[in-house]
Structure formats: C-alpha cells, structure tokens
Amino acid sequence: MDYDAQLKSYNLPQWEHKREQKRLTKRTNSAVNIHRSSNKKMYSRVQQPTTMIALLMWLVGMAAVGAQLSGQCNTERQQQRKRCQGWCECDCDEYWDTDFSGSACESVCGATNNDPVGALSWCANYSVADKCDKYGSNWADSTIQSQLDIVYMQAYGREFKLNFFTDTARADEILPLALIIHGGGFNTGTKNNCKIFESAREFASRGYRAIAINYPLCGAYWNGTEFDEDIPPFGSSERGWHAWDADTPLYPLYTGMQHPQCDKGGASSNTHPEQYAQSQEVANRAGRYAIHYAHSQAETWAIDIAQTVCHGASAGAITCYEMFLFNTTVRYKPENTGLPLDPEIDQMKVNVAAGRAGGLIIPEVRAVTQETVDAMAPGAAVWDLHGSDDIVVDISSAEFLMDEMETFNVLAELVIAEGEGHSLFEYQFFENPDRLDDMFEFIETHLGVCENDDDGIIALAASQTPPRVVTGCRQVANSRRNFCNLSQVLDLCCKACAD
C-alpha cells in the first residue's frame, strides 16, 4: 500500500502529513488508523475512500455553482436581481462568508461602492434577522430581539462586530452571558450565518444575554511564507503575520482578498502549519475582547459578569475550548505573531464551554498543564457533541480533550452522535432536541448559583486516609493545593471555589 499517496488524498497539513507518514502503522478494511504514539488513543481516523470521493464530488459541484452565480452578478442588470443579492446578503462587511460565491459578492460590492443597501432597490428592505427566521421558531412573534453590527474591537486595521440578542420579557433580570462563535476553518464564516442566529436566539430564549461575533480570520492577518520555512520573526519581514495593532488592513476592505494559503481553510495542506497553530490564539483573543465589551455594557444589557458560557461548532467550538483552557499569556511562539500580553482580558474567563464537533486539536502546541488549569475559571466545565463518523474534526480529538480534562479533574462530558458526521446543527436543534436539552442542562448545572456545604466538606476531609481536619469550604478553597479542581470538593464548595 502506498501510504504516502493515501495520506496526501486526505489533505492533511504538510507538517502533520510528514509526522503521520512515519507513524502510520496499520490499516483496516474500513479506515486508516493514525496513532500519535503507542501510549495514546487514536488521534485521527480517516473514513473509507468512497466517503472521501463523495466529499470531493460535492466540493466540485459547489464550486461549479459558485462559478455560475459569479456569471450572474457581473452586469448592472444582473446585480439588481434577488438571486444575485441573496448570496451576498446585501452586506459587504461580511465578505469572508464567501463559501463558493465569493467572486459574486466581490462583483456586487465593487459595483456598488461597498454599499448595496444604498445602491440597490432590493436591498432597501433586506434584513438578515428576517431572513434567518426560517427554521419554524417564529422569532418575529417572540420577545427575543437583536441589535446588530456593534463594533467591539479593532485589530489588523479592521473593525470587528458583534450581534446582541436578548429576551425583552426578562429585561429586569441579571442573566448570564452566552458567547456564540461561528465555525469555518478559521478562514471563512460570519456571525450573520443563519445557524448562528438560531443558536443565539435559542440561548436568549433560555435565559442568557447572547452575543455572536465576527473575529479575525486568515485573510485579516496572514501574508504567507514558504512551507518549508519558519515564520519570520515578527516585524522583520513583510511575509508572515500582519500586526494586531496595525492602522491599515493587510488587504483592501470589502474585496474578499486573502493570501492563497488561506483559501482552503485553516487545517488544509494549503495552510502553513505555523499559521494554523496560531490561528486559534487570534480567535481566543477576539473572544475575550468580546466578553470584555459585553461586560462594559453589563448595566445596560443586564449581564451577570460572573457567569459566561461559550458555544460554537467546529472552529467555533475549538475556539471556545481554547478560551476555556488558555489565556493570552499561554502562547505559541509569540515572537512570530506579535500578539501583545493583555492581563486585563485574561480576566475574561469562560465558566462553561459547550459545543459541537470540537476538540483539542494540536496538543503539542499548547499542552494542558496544572499551571494552565489553575488559570481557568473555578469549577469550569466542558461539553462536546461529536459525530462518530466526523471526517473533518475526528472524534478522537474530542476524546483526547476529555482524557486531558480527566487528568486534571476538570468536569467534562462527551456525547457521541452515532453514525453522524461533522455538521450536527440540524441533528441537535431539530432532529434530536433532547441533545439540545442535554447541553443546556449541563450548562445550567455547572453555571448555576451554588452554596457551600461546610458540614459535607468537613466529613469528606475526615474520611480521607489519613483523616484531615478542616474548618469549612473557605479554608479548602483558599488552600495552595487548589482542591477546587477536584469534582467532590467543587460539588460541596461551589460558592467558595467560584469566589
């Protein structure tokens, strides 16, 4: 068997391809099993070749659709049509939501001076909120309302925006914050994706103030470098990383331009491995700035700044887990990215991370340690829903995350959707709503208000070998040995550990 050719067909990053080429040891009739090492669980599992062929055929078909749409958006008359405009959502600010229609949107935005709402009659009445009320929830008749396109930070010479969702019927209540992060391989995606709208509205309807964010994607910061070269030290070259605090963008706004190494997504063989390894840090930082902004609006928006949950899928879930585990101080090769330390936003912690199709992708980059665990929110917990047949983010990466959490006594739960693949939005929200309820039950259990059981902790200490004497939860929580990472202690001393 030509394992090298087989690995190439699965589009792994070059750095991972070389490593896995050495470690690939056995093949079954249904899959190729790739092992990180002899004493760890399987990390990546590649599906049957027939599955990969079907995926490639779908990609080719969608590319043809994109080309067809591009041809329908070139002339002024074509650009007036709803078919053309529907793909661009009358919003040139969201150009990274290109999917396979990027050239169509570029034509529209270029022809209207990046203002389709002002230039095109059809766009005058366009509303992404109305468009995304399409799953049968009938949000238009509910008390869930949204404020859109709020600038929460500037980075890489660009503005980044969020959408805010709230239940006006609970305006007088102080509610937890839910941060919703879109997926898209760290090179595409938008807060205005209808699945993100539905998710944010669902959180708002269940008692959260929700924000859905755009964050810097590959096209905002990556200017490329040779695959066989390290990224140049930050500031020493025009190649590599753009500056976080740059005054001007790397590429002109609205045009949809990005470096070719960004075109196929954060984890493809077309991506420089160093860029992919650090893209999660960029998203982590943006998420923390979004929380920081929401906290600045806490009085107006009625937010409980002590309770934050992060939700996303795929790259969005990976970002949530990154924020859950690591702050801006724990970084990978900071001399390359130029990302500054920011102790203030390090205080923006995620109490519960709950997502779909996420995992701990590159443990060699930022390994979980006791030091990183100590910097997490007290009592933090993580939940992941994962398809057993996911060929994009293999389930073994979620299993690895769970193993690491068990090692450090961090509360974690993995729910496996048997026979399902990567996209689980419809599966969770509509086909199996119990899975949605399971997620919210987990969140509410580990995010909820809790008290101290001093008698319980005294009894637990006395039952140890040898017996220990403690005065109560405050003493245990303030111990240098960080007993709050133990699930039994956290259950009994939730309030003291949270404080």
Buried (B, 14 or more C-beta within 10 A) or exposed (E): EEBEEBBBEBBBBBBBBEBBBEEBEEEEEEBBBBBBEEEEEBBBBBBBEEBBEEBEEEEEEEEEEBEEBBEBBBEEEBBBEEEBBBBBBBBBBBBBBBBBBBBBBBBBBBBBEBEBBEBBEBBEEBEBBEBBBEBEBEBEEBEBBBEBBBEBBBBBBBBBBBBBBBBEEBEEEBBBBBBBBBBBBBBBBBBBBBBBBBBBBBBBBBBBBBBBBBBBBBBBBBBBBEBEEEBBEBEEEEBBBBBBEBEEBBBEBBBBBBBEBBBBBBBBBBBBBBBBBBBBBBBBBBBBBBBBBBBEBBEEBBBBBBBBBBBBBBBBBBBBBBBBBBBBEBBBBBEBBBBEEBEEBBEBBBBBBBBBBBBBBBBEBBEBEEEBBEBBBBBBBBBBBBBEBBBBBBBBBBBBBBBBBEEBBBBBBBBBBEEBBBBBBEBBBEEBEEBBEBBBEBBBEBBEEBEBBBEBBBEBBEEEEEEEEBEBBBBBBEEEEBBBBBEEBBBBBBBBBBE
